[in-house]
Amino acid sequence: MRQELREAFNSELDKAIELYNKNEFDTSFTHLERAHILGQTYVIPHTQSHWWMLKLGWKKSDVREVVGQITRIVASLLFSKIWVPTGNTGGANVNPLKPMPVPEDLQRILNEK
């Protein structure tokens, strides 16, 4: 993972964790979705984003999110280097195989070489 992409991913993940620790779960989840978009083609960052989504689902007692994230963690370990649906936000509220639009600010980071 190149430096700028790593920094952007870490920034989103750090914000998500900070908000998680403040029990600001909805905003935390938004940052996890952004981290997921940035890291989904790399096994460890991809899995990290799903791990934190799982933790957040557990904290909220959201059974759908917990079950969805367990399956997505397995998939992230197996498929991150093979194929991922570009722009997919990674939550259990979306089809895990559906490509989605990438926010412009994240697309700029993803496009830079």
N, CA, C and O atoms as CSV, one atom per row, in Angstrom:
chain,resi,resn,atom,element,x,y,z
A,1,MET,N,N,0.859,-1.172,0.000
A,1,MET,CA,C,0.000,0.000,0.000
A,1,MET,C,C,0.903,1.232,0.000
A,1,MET,O,O,1.775,1.372,0.857
A,2,ARG,N,N,0.689,2.115,-0.958
A,2,ARG,CA,C,1.522,3.307,-1.027
A,2,ARG,C,C,1.198,4.272,0.115
A,2,ARG,O,O,0.122,4.217,0.709
A,3,GLN,N,N,2.140,5.140,0.400
A,3,GLN,CA,C,2.109,5.985,1.599
A,3,GLN,C,C,0.830,6.815,1.735
A,3,GLN,O,O,0.192,6.791,2.787
A,4,GLU,N,N,0.448,7.544,0.688
A,4,GLU,CA,C,-0.732,8.425,0.797
A,4,GLU,C,C,-2.000,7.613,1.062
A,4,GLU,O,O,-2.849,8.018,1.857
A,5,LEU,N,N,-2.121,6.478,0.399
A,5,LEU,CA,C,-3.284,5.618,0.609
A,5,LEU,C,C,-3.283,5.068,2.030
A,5,LEU,O,O,-4.324,5.040,2.686
A,6,ARG,N,N,-2.128,4.634,2.506
A,6,ARG,CA,C,-2.013,4.115,3.878
A,6,ARG,C,C,-2.398,5.195,4.893
A,6,ARG,O,O,-3.118,4.923,5.854
A,7,GLU,N,N,-1.917,6.409,4.674
A,7,GLU,CA,C,-2.232,7.506,5.590
A,7,GLU,C,C,-3.728,7.813,5.595
A,7,GLU,O,O,-4.312,8.051,6.652
A,8,ALA,N,N,-4.338,7.808,4.427
A,8,ALA,CA,C,-5.780,8.070,4.343
A,8,ALA,C,C,-6.576,6.953,5.024
A,8,ALA,O,O,-7.528,7.219,5.757
A,9,PHE,N,N,-6.179,5.710,4.777
A,9,PHE,CA,C,-6.844,4.577,5.429
A,9,PHE,C,C,-6.705,4.691,6.948
A,9,PHE,O,O,-7.693,4.583,7.674
A,10,ASN,N,N,-5.477,4.911,7.426
A,10,ASN,CA,C,-5.233,5.010,8.870
A,10,ASN,C,C,-6.009,6.170,9.487
A,10,ASN,O,O,-6.509,6.057,10.606
A,11,SER,N,N,-6.109,7.274,8.769
A,11,SER,CA,C,-6.858,8.426,9.271
A,11,SER,C,C,-8.332,8.071,9.460
A,11,SER,O,O,-8.922,8.385,10.494
A,12,GLU,N,N,-8.918,7.426,8.473
A,12,GLU,CA,C,-10.332,7.030,8.578
A,12,GLU,C,C,-10.525,6.014,9.703
A,12,GLU,O,O,-11.479,6.119,10.475
A,13,LEU,N,N,-9.631,5.040,9.801
A,13,LEU,CA,C,-9.748,4.031,10.849
A,13,LEU,C,C,-9.564,4.659,12.230
A,13,LEU,O,O,-10.303,4.340,13.161
A,14,ASP,N,N,-8.584,5.547,12.363
A,14,ASP,CA,C,-8.354,6.218,13.645
A,14,ASP,C,C,-9.579,7.039,14.070
A,14,ASP,O,O,-9.970,7.013,15.237
A,15,LYS,N,N,-10.180,7.762,13.126
A,15,LYS,CA,C,-11.390,8.542,13.436
A,15,LYS,C,C,-12.509,7.604,13.876
A,15,LYS,O,O,-13.222,7.885,14.840
A,16,ALA,N,N,-12.659,6.488,13.164
A,16,ALA,CA,C,-13.708,5.523,13.502
A,16,ALA,C,C,-13.523,4.986,14.913
A,16,ALA,O,O,-14.486,4.884,15.673
A,17,ILE,N,N,-12.293,4.643,15.264
A,17,ILE,CA,C,-12.018,4.086,16.598
A,17,ILE,C,C,-12.248,5.137,17.681
A,17,ILE,O,O,-12.808,4.840,18.737
A,18,GLU,N,N,-11.817,6.354,17.414
A,18,GLU,CA,C,-12.043,7.435,18.378
A,18,GLU,C,C,-13.540,7.621,18.640
A,18,GLU,O,O,-13.965,7.739,19.789
A,19,LEU,N,N,-14.322,7.646,17.578
A,19,LEU,CA,C,-15.769,7.811,17.717
A,19,LEU,C,C,-16.420,6.589,18.360
A,19,LEU,O,O,-17.366,6.723,19.137
A,20,TYR,N,N,-15.924,5.418,18.042
A,20,TYR,CA,C,-16.403,4.180,18.674
A,20,TYR,C,C,-16.214,4.277,20.189
A,20,TYR,O,O,-17.117,3.944,20.957
A,21,ASN,N,N,-15.046,4.731,20.606
A,21,ASN,CA,C,-14.746,4.859,22.033
A,21,ASN,C,C,-15.606,5.913,22.723
A,21,ASN,O,O,-15.758,5.890,23.945
A,22,LYS,N,N,-16.168,6.836,21.945
A,22,LYS,CA,C,-17.076,7.866,22.485
A,22,LYS,C,C,-18.541,7.443,22.341
A,22,LYS,O,O,-19.448,8.225,22.630
A,23,ASN,N,N,-18.768,6.198,21.893
A,23,ASN,CA,C,-20.123,5.669,21.668
A,23,ASN,C,C,-20.884,6.449,20.593
A,23,ASN,O,O,-22.113,6.506,20.623
A,24,GLU,N,N,-20.164,7.044,19.652
A,24,GLU,CA,C,-20.775,7.734,18.514
A,24,GLU,C,C,-20.759,6.761,17.334
A,24,GLU,O,O,-20.000,6.922,16.378
A,25,PHE,N,N,-21.615,5.756,17.433
A,25,PHE,CA,C,-21.539,4.604,16.548
A,25,PHE,C,C,-21.885,4.901,15.088
A,25,PHE,O,O,-21.238,4.365,14.188
A,26,ASP,N,N,-22.875,5.732,14.837
A,26,ASP,CA,C,-23.242,6.000,13.443
A,26,ASP,C,C,-22.121,6.717,12.695
A,26,ASP,O,O,-21.802,6.367,11.558
A,27,THR,N,N,-21.531,7.716,13.333
A,27,THR,CA,C,-20.436,8.436,12.689
A,27,THR,C,C,-19.206,7.545,12.588
A,27,THR,O,O,-18.477,7.604,11.598
A,28,SER,N,N,-18.973,6.733,13.591
A,28,SER,CA,C,-17.869,5.776,13.545
A,28,SER,C,C,-18.034,4.850,12.347
A,28,SER,O,O,-17.071,4.589,11.626
A,29,PHE,N,N,-19.244,4.356,12.133
A,29,PHE,CA,C,-19.494,3.440,11.028
A,29,PHE,C,C,-19.233,4.100,9.677
A,29,PHE,O,O,-18.725,3.460,8.756
A,30,THR,N,N,-19.579,5.375,9.561
A,30,THR,CA,C,-19.313,6.107,8.314
A,30,THR,C,C,-17.817,6.110,8.004
A,30,THR,O,O,-17.423,5.918,6.854
A,31,HIS,N,N,-16.992,6.326,9.012
A,31,HIS,CA,C,-15.541,6.321,8.802
A,31,HIS,C,C,-15.033,4.902,8.512
A,31,HIS,O,O,-14.078,4.732,7.755
A,32,LEU,N,N,-15.658,3.899,9.102
A,32,LEU,CA,C,-15.284,2.512,8.785
A,32,LEU,C,C,-15.613,2.185,7.331
A,32,LEU,O,O,-14.852,1.487,6.662
A,33,GLU,N,N,-16.744,2.687,6.844
A,33,GLU,CA,C,-17.095,2.469,5.439
A,33,GLU,C,C,-16.054,3.112,4.520
A,33,GLU,O,O,-15.659,2.521,3.515
A,34,ARG,N,N,-15.620,4.301,4.863
A,34,ARG,CA,C,-14.613,4.991,4.058
A,34,ARG,C,C,-13.275,4.250,4.124
A,34,ARG,O,O,-12.583,4.119,3.114
A,35,ALA,N,N,-12.918,3.771,5.306
A,35,ALA,CA,C,-11.694,2.971,5.433
A,35,ALA,C,C,-11.806,1.707,4.594
A,35,ALA,O,O,-10.837,1.298,3.955
A,36,HIS,N,N,-12.970,1.094,4.592
A,36,HIS,CA,C,-13.183,-0.121,3.806
A,36,HIS,C,C,-12.948,0.136,2.324
A,36,HIS,O,O,-12.278,-0.651,1.655
A,37,ILE,N,N,-13.491,1.224,1.814
A,37,ILE,CA,C,-13.314,1.564,0.402
A,37,ILE,C,C,-11.825,1.717,0.078
A,37,ILE,O,O,-11.359,1.231,-0.953
A,38,LEU,N,N,-11.092,2.384,0.947
A,38,LEU,CA,C,-9.671,2.621,0.708
A,38,LEU,C,C,-8.825,1.357,0.837
A,38,LEU,O,O,-7.830,1.209,0.129
A,39,GLY,N,N,-9.201,0.457,1.718
A,39,GLY,CA,C,-8.355,-0.688,2.010
A,39,GLY,C,C,-8.779,-2.010,1.437
A,39,GLY,O,O,-8.124,-3.024,1.679
A,40,GLN,N,N,-9.867,-2.034,0.676
A,40,GLN,CA,C,-10.440,-3.321,0.306
A,40,GLN,C,C,-9.594,-4.181,-0.626
A,40,GLN,O,O,-9.867,-5.376,-0.747
A,41,THR,N,N,-8.601,-3.642,-1.276
A,41,THR,CA,C,-7.755,-4.486,-2.131
A,41,THR,C,C,-6.493,-4.978,-1.409
A,41,THR,O,O,-5.614,-5.582,-2.024
A,42,TYR,N,N,-6.417,-4.716,-0.114
A,42,TYR,CA,C,-5.282,-5.151,0.708
A,42,TYR,C,C,-5.820,-5.988,1.866
A,42,TYR,O,O,-6.700,-5.537,2.599
A,43,VAL,N,N,-5.307,-7.183,2.032
A,43,VAL,CA,C,-5.877,-8.144,2.974
A,43,VAL,C,C,-5.979,-7.582,4.397
A,43,VAL,O,O,-7.056,-7.619,4.993
A,44,ILE,N,N,-4.903,-7.074,4.938
A,44,ILE,CA,C,-4.920,-6.644,6.340
A,44,ILE,C,C,-5.820,-5.423,6.554
A,44,ILE,O,O,-6.666,-5.461,7.447
A,45,PRO,N,N,-5.678,-4.343,5.777
A,45,PRO,CA,C,-6.588,-3.211,5.981
A,45,PRO,C,C,-8.057,-3.586,5.742
A,45,PRO,O,O,-8.946,-3.135,6.464
A,46,HIS,N,N,-8.296,-4.413,4.725
A,46,HIS,CA,C,-9.662,-4.845,4.424
A,46,HIS,C,C,-10.248,-5.574,5.629
A,46,HIS,O,O,-11.374,-5.301,6.046
A,47,THR,N,N,-9.482,-6.490,6.174
A,47,THR,CA,C,-9.951,-7.272,7.317
A,47,THR,C,C,-10.092,-6.393,8.555
A,47,THR,O,O,-11.020,-6.581,9.341
A,48,GLN,N,N,-9.190,-5.443,8.736
A,48,GLN,CA,C,-9.303,-4.517,9.877
A,48,GLN,C,C,-10.621,-3.752,9.837
A,48,GLN,O,O,-11.288,-3.609,10.862
A,49,SER,N,N,-10.996,-3.264,8.672
A,49,SER,CA,C,-12.241,-2.495,8.588
A,49,SER,C,C,-13.435,-3.376,8.955
A,49,SER,O,O,-14.348,-2.931,9.650
A,50,HIS,N,N,-13.424,-4.624,8.488
A,50,HIS,CA,C,-14.524,-5.529,8.843
A,50,HIS,C,C,-14.489,-5.903,10.321
A,50,HIS,O,O,-15.544,-6.038,10.940
A,51,TRP,N,N,-13.302,-6.073,10.902
A,51,TRP,CA,C,-13.188,-6.383,12.331
A,51,TRP,C,C,-13.844,-5.287,13.173
A,51,TRP,O,O,-14.586,-5.571,14.113
A,52,TRP,N,N,-13.555,-4.021,12.819
A,52,TRP,CA,C,-14.141,-2.925,13.584
A,52,TRP,C,C,-15.639,-2.807,13.337
A,52,TRP,O,O,-16.377,-2.417,14.241
A,53,MET,N,N,-16.105,-3.134,12.140
A,53,MET,CA,C,-17.547,-3.161,11.890
A,53,MET,C,C,-18.203,-4.256,12.736
A,53,MET,O,O,-19.306,-4.074,13.251
A,54,LEU,N,N,-17.520,-5.384,12.875
A,54,LEU,CA,C,-18.012,-6.466,13.732
A,54,LEU,C,C,-18.092,-5.988,15.189
A,54,LEU,O,O,-19.104,-6.194,15.859
A,55,LYS,N,N,-17.028,-5.354,15.666
A,55,LYS,CA,C,-17.026,-4.850,17.044
A,55,LYS,C,C,-18.162,-3.857,17.261
A,55,LYS,O,O,-18.836,-3.886,18.291
A,56,LEU,N,N,-18.367,-2.982,16.286
A,56,LEU,CA,C,-19.422,-1.989,16.400
A,56,LEU,C,C,-20.795,-2.665,16.398
A,56,LEU,O,O,-21.669,-2.301,17.186
A,57,GLY,N,N,-20.982,-3.636,15.524
A,57,GLY,CA,C,-22.238,-4.387,15.498
A,57,GLY,C,C,-22.490,-5.089,16.821
A,57,GLY,O,O,-23.618,-5.107,17.313
A,58,TRP,N,N,-21.451,-5.663,17.394
A,58,TRP,CA,C,-21.565,-6.344,18.691
A,58,TRP,C,C,-21.969,-5.344,19.785
A,58,TRP,O,O,-22.856,-5.607,20.597
A,59,LYS,N,N,-21.288,-4.190,19.777
A,59,LYS,CA,C,-21.562,-3.157,20.783
A,59,LYS,C,C,-23.010,-2.668,20.703
A,59,LYS,O,O,-23.620,-2.343,21.721
A,60,LYS,N,N,-23.553,-2.619,19.481
A,60,LYS,CA,C,-24.924,-2.156,19.277
A,60,LYS,C,C,-25.944,-3.307,19.384
A,60,LYS,O,O,-27.147,-3.084,19.250
A,61,SER,N,N,-25.463,-4.521,19.622
A,61,SER,CA,C,-26.331,-5.715,19.661
A,61,SER,C,C,-27.085,-5.895,18.345
A,61,SER,O,O,-28.252,-6.288,18.332
A,62,ASP,N,N,-26.402,-5.601,17.244
A,62,ASP,CA,C,-26.977,-5.711,15.906
A,62,ASP,C,C,-26.592,-7.069,15.323
A,62,ASP,O,O,-25.514,-7.231,14.751
A,63,VAL,N,N,-27.487,-8.034,15.477
A,63,VAL,CA,C,-27.204,-9.409,15.059
A,63,VAL,C,C,-26.912,-9.481,13.561
A,63,VAL,O,O,-26.007,-10.203,13.142
A,64,ARG,N,N,-27.657,-8.752,12.766
A,64,ARG,CA,C,-27.439,-8.765,11.306
A,64,ARG,C,C,-26.025,-8.300,10.966
A,64,ARG,O,O,-25.356,-8.893,10.120
A,65,GLU,N,N,-25.579,-7.242,11.627
A,65,GLU,CA,C,-24.233,-6.722,11.356
A,65,GLU,C,C,-23.169,-7.711,11.819
A,65,GLU,O,O,-22.179,-7.929,11.120
A,66,VAL,N,N,-23.364,-8.307,12.982
A,66,VAL,CA,C,-22.389,-9.260,13.502
A,66,VAL,C,C,-22.252,-10.449,12.555
A,66,VAL,O,O,-21.137,-10.812,12.181
A,67,VAL,N,N,-23.358,-11.053,12.168
A,67,VAL,CA,C,-23.309,-12.208,11.264
A,67,VAL,C,C,-22.731,-11.795,9.912
A,67,VAL,O,O,-21.914,-12.512,9.334
A,68,GLY,N,N,-23.157,-10.641,9.414
A,68,GLY,CA,C,-22.648,-10.150,8.133
A,68,GLY,C,C,-21.154,-9.911,8.157
A,68,GLY,O,O,-20.461,-10.205,7.184
A,69,GLN,N,N,-20.655,-9.384,9.255
A,69,GLN,CA,C,-19.225,-9.093,9.342
A,69,GLN,C,C,-18.390,-10.354,9.520
A,69,GLN,O,O,-17.258,-10.415,9.039
A,70,ILE,N,N,-18.917,-11.339,10.191
A,70,ILE,CA,C,-18.174,-12.604,10.306
A,70,ILE,C,C,-17.954,-13.198,8.922
A,70,ILE,O,O,-16.851,-13.647,8.609
A,71,THR,N,N,-18.989,-13.206,8.093
A,71,THR,CA,C,-18.829,-13.754,6.736
A,71,THR,C,C,-17.918,-12.869,5.898
A,71,THR,O,O,-17.147,-13.373,5.082
A,72,ARG,N,N,-17.995,-11.569,6.088
A,72,ARG,CA,C,-17.146,-10.651,5.324
A,72,ARG,C,C,-15.681,-10.736,5.750
A,72,ARG,O,O,-14.787,-10.548,4.925
A,73,ILE,N,N,-15.430,-11.015,7.021
A,73,ILE,CA,C,-14.044,-11.192,7.469
A,73,ILE,C,C,-13.426,-12.391,6.767
A,73,ILE,O,O,-12.296,-12.315,6.284
A,74,VAL,N,N,-14.154,-13.491,6.710
A,74,VAL,CA,C,-13.657,-14.683,6.007
A,74,VAL,C,C,-13.405,-14.345,4.538
A,74,VAL,O,O,-12.360,-14.689,3.986
A,75,ALA,N,N,-14.364,-13.674,3.914
A,75,ALA,CA,C,-14.213,-13.310,2.498
A,75,ALA,C,C,-13.033,-12.364,2.285
A,75,ALA,O,O,-12.315,-12.488,1.293
A,76,SER,N,N,-12.825,-11.416,3.212
A,76,SER,CA,C,-11.716,-10.471,3.050
A,76,SER,C,C,-10.375,-11.190,3.098
A,76,SER,O,O,-9.433,-10.808,2.403
A,77,LEU,N,N,-10.292,-12.214,3.906
A,77,LEU,CA,C,-9.047,-12.988,3.992
A,77,LEU,C,C,-8.805,-13.818,2.731
A,77,LEU,O,O,-7.660,-14.058,2.349
A,78,LEU,N,N,-9.878,-14.248,2.096
A,78,LEU,CA,C,-9.755,-15.120,0.923
A,78,LEU,C,C,-9.712,-14.376,-0.409
A,78,LEU,O,O,-9.032,-14.815,-1.337
A,79,PHE,N,N,-10.433,-13.249,-0.519
A,79,PHE,CA,C,-10.645,-12.656,-1.832
A,79,PHE,C,C,-10.063,-11.263,-2.060
A,79,PHE,O,O,-10.149,-10.756,-3.179
A,80,SER,N,N,-9.482,-10.631,-1.060
A,80,SER,CA,C,-9.001,-9.248,-1.218
A,80,SER,C,C,-8.062,-9.077,-2.403
A,80,SER,O,O,-8.112,-8.054,-3.087
A,81,LYS,N,N,-7.212,-10.057,-2.655
A,81,LYS,CA,C,-6.244,-9.953,-3.756
A,81,LYS,C,C,-6.796,-10.471,-5.081
A,81,LYS,O,O,-6.174,-10.285,-6.127
A,82,ILE,N,N,-7.954,-11.117,-5.044
A,82,ILE,CA,C,-8.519,-11.710,-6.258
A,82,ILE,C,C,-9.544,-10.779,-6.893
A,82,ILE,O,O,-9.430,-10.434,-8.069
A,83,TRP,N,N,-10.549,-10.372,-6.113
A,83,TRP,CA,C,-11.616,-9.517,-6.625
A,83,TRP,C,C,-12.358,-8.871,-5.471
A,83,TRP,O,O,-12.677,-9.527,-4.479
A,84,VAL,N,N,-12.628,-7.586,-5.607
A,84,VAL,CA,C,-13.485,-6.875,-4.668
A,84,VAL,C,C,-14.413,-5.961,-5.462
A,84,VAL,O,O,-14.025,-5.462,-6.518
A,85,PRO,N,N,-15.624,-5.735,-4.975
A,85,PRO,CA,C,-16.544,-4.820,-5.665
A,85,PRO,C,C,-16.162,-3.371,-5.360
A,85,PRO,O,O,-16.384,-2.897,-4.246
A,86,THR,N,N,-15.608,-2.686,-6.306
A,86,THR,CA,C,-15.121,-1.316,-6.139
A,86,THR,C,C,-16.179,-0.438,-5.489
A,86,THR,O,O,-17.343,-0.431,-5.891
A,87,GLY,N,N,-15.744,0.304,-4.472
A,87,GLY,CA,C,-16.619,1.266,-3.813
A,87,GLY,C,C,-17.568,0.688,-2.783
A,87,GLY,O,O,-18.233,1.436,-2.067
A,88,ASN,N,N,-17.641,-0.632,-2.698
A,88,ASN,CA,C,-18.554,-1.251,-1.739
A,88,ASN,C,C,-18.175,-0.798,-0.335
A,88,ASN,O,O,-16.999,-0.817,0.031
A,89,THR,N,N,-19.158,-0.396,0.441
A,89,THR,CA,C,-18.895,0.185,1.754
A,89,THR,C,C,-18.696,-0.846,2.867
A,89,THR,O,O,-18.275,-0.485,3.966
A,90,GLY,N,N,-18.989,-2.119,2.602
A,90,GLY,CA,C,-18.614,-3.187,3.511
A,90,GLY,C,C,-19.551,-3.531,4.641
A,90,GLY,O,O,-19.319,-4.519,5.339
A,91,GLY,N,N,-20.595,-2.764,4.853
A,91,GLY,CA,C,-21.528,-3.064,5.930
A,91,GLY,C,C,-22.500,-4.166,5.542
A,91,GLY,O,O,-22.681,-4.465,4.362
A,92,ALA,N,N,-23.114,-4.757,6.539
A,92,ALA,CA,C,-24.104,-5.808,6.292
A,92,ALA,C,C,-25.382,-5.239,5.684
A,92,ALA,O,O,-26.265,-5.994,5.279
A,93,ASN,N,N,-25.483,-3.931,5.618
A,93,ASN,CA,C,-26.648,-3.277,5.025
A,93,ASN,C,C,-26.563,-3.179,3.504
A,93,ASN,O,O,-27.487,-2.672,2.868
A,94,VAL,N,N,-25.467,-3.659,2.913
A,94,VAL,CA,C,-25.327,-3.639,1.451
A,94,VAL,C,C,-24.916,-5.028,0.956
A,94,VAL,O,O,-24.284,-5.800,1.676
A,95,ASN,N,N,-25.287,-5.319,-0.276
A,95,ASN,CA,C,-24.896,-6.574,-0.907
A,95,ASN,C,C,-23.368,-6.615,-1.001
A,95,ASN,O,O,-22.760,-5.695,-1.548
A,96,PRO,N,N,-22.747,-7.664,-0.478
A,96,PRO,CA,C,-21.279,-7.706,-0.463
A,96,PRO,C,C,-20.637,-7.815,-1.844
A,96,PRO,O,O,-19.428,-7.629,-1.974
A,97,LEU,N,N,-21.421,-8.111,-2.868
A,97,LEU,CA,C,-20.874,-8.257,-4.217
A,97,LEU,C,C,-21.157,-7.057,-5.112
A,97,LEU,O,O,-20.763,-7.045,-6.278
A,98,LYS,N,N,-21.840,-6.048,-4.573
A,98,LYS,CA,C,-22.284,-4.908,-5.378
A,98,LYS,C,C,-21.233,-3.800,-5.443
A,98,LYS,O,O,-20.866,-3.234,-4.414
A,99,PRO,N,N,-20.746,-3.487,-6.654
A,99,PRO,CA,C,-19.900,-2.297,-6.803
A,99,PRO,C,C,-20.741,-1.054,-6.515
A,99,PRO,O,O,-21.939,-1.028,-6.801
A,100,MET,N,N,-20.121,-0.044,-5.958
A,100,MET,CA,C,-20.823,1.182,-5.595
A,100,MET,C,C,-19.982,2.383,-6.004
A,100,MET,O,O,-18.771,2.260,-6.189
A,101,PRO,N,N,-20.617,3.543,-6.146
A,101,PRO,CA,C,-19.845,4.745,-6.478
A,101,PRO,C,C,-18.852,5.067,-5.360
A,101,PRO,O,O,-19.142,4.885,-4.178
A,102,VAL,N,N,-17.695,5.540,-5.756
A,102,VAL,CA,C,-16.659,5.926,-4.793
A,102,VAL,C,C,-16.762,7.436,-4.583
A,102,VAL,O,O,-16.800,8.189,-5.556
A,103,PRO,N,N,-16.807,7.893,-3.325
A,103,PRO,CA,C,-16.823,9.343,-3.094
A,103,PRO,C,C,-15.622,10.006,-3.779
A,103,PRO,O,O,-14.530,9.441,-3.826
A,104,GLU,N,N,-15.843,11.210,-4.307
A,104,GLU,CA,C,-14.814,11.897,-5.096
A,104,GLU,C,C,-13.480,12.036,-4.366
A,104,GLU,O,O,-12.422,11.813,-4.954
A,105,ASP,N,N,-13.530,12.405,-3.081
A,105,ASP,CA,C,-12.274,12.608,-2.357
A,105,ASP,C,C,-11.500,11.298,-2.221
A,105,ASP,O,O,-10.270,11.300,-2.279
A,106,LEU,N,N,-12.194,10.195,-2.043
A,106,LEU,CA,C,-11.512,8.896,-1.953
A,106,LEU,C,C,-11.035,8.442,-3.329
A,106,LEU,O,O,-9.977,7.825,-3.450
A,107,GLN,N,N,-11.813,8.745,-4.362
A,107,GLN,CA,C,-11.410,8.364,-5.715
A,107,GLN,C,C,-10.101,9.032,-6.102
A,107,GLN,O,O,-9.259,8.413,-6.751
A,108,ARG,N,N,-9.920,10.295,-5.708
A,108,ARG,CA,C,-8.661,10.997,-6.007
A,108,ARG,C,C,-7.483,10.273,-5.362
A,108,ARG,O,O,-6.426,10.129,-5.977
A,109,ILE,N,N,-7.664,9.822,-4.133
A,109,ILE,CA,C,-6.586,9.116,-3.432
A,109,ILE,C,C,-6.323,7.770,-4.101
A,109,ILE,O,O,-5.168,7.381,-4.273
A,110,LEU,N,N,-7.370,7.066,-4.476
A,110,LEU,CA,C,-7.219,5.766,-5.117
A,110,LEU,C,C,-6.584,5.891,-6.501
A,110,LEU,O,O,-5.863,4.991,-6.930
A,111,ASN,N,N,-6.841,6.994,-7.203
A,111,ASN,CA,C,-6.319,7.177,-8.560
A,111,ASN,C,C,-4.842,7.550,-8.589
A,111,ASN,O,O,-4.162,7.283,-9.579
A,112,GLU,N,N,-4.339,8.157,-7.530
A,112,GLU,CA,C,-2.945,8.595,-7.533
A,112,GLU,C,C,-2.023,7.398,-7.491
A,112,GLU,O,O,-2.271,6.431,-6.770
A,113,LYS,N,N,-0.974,7.469,-8.257
A,113,LYS,CA,C,-0.009,6.357,-8.332
A,113,LYS,C,C,1.179,6.609,-7.479
A,113,LYS,O,O,2.086,5.778,-7.424
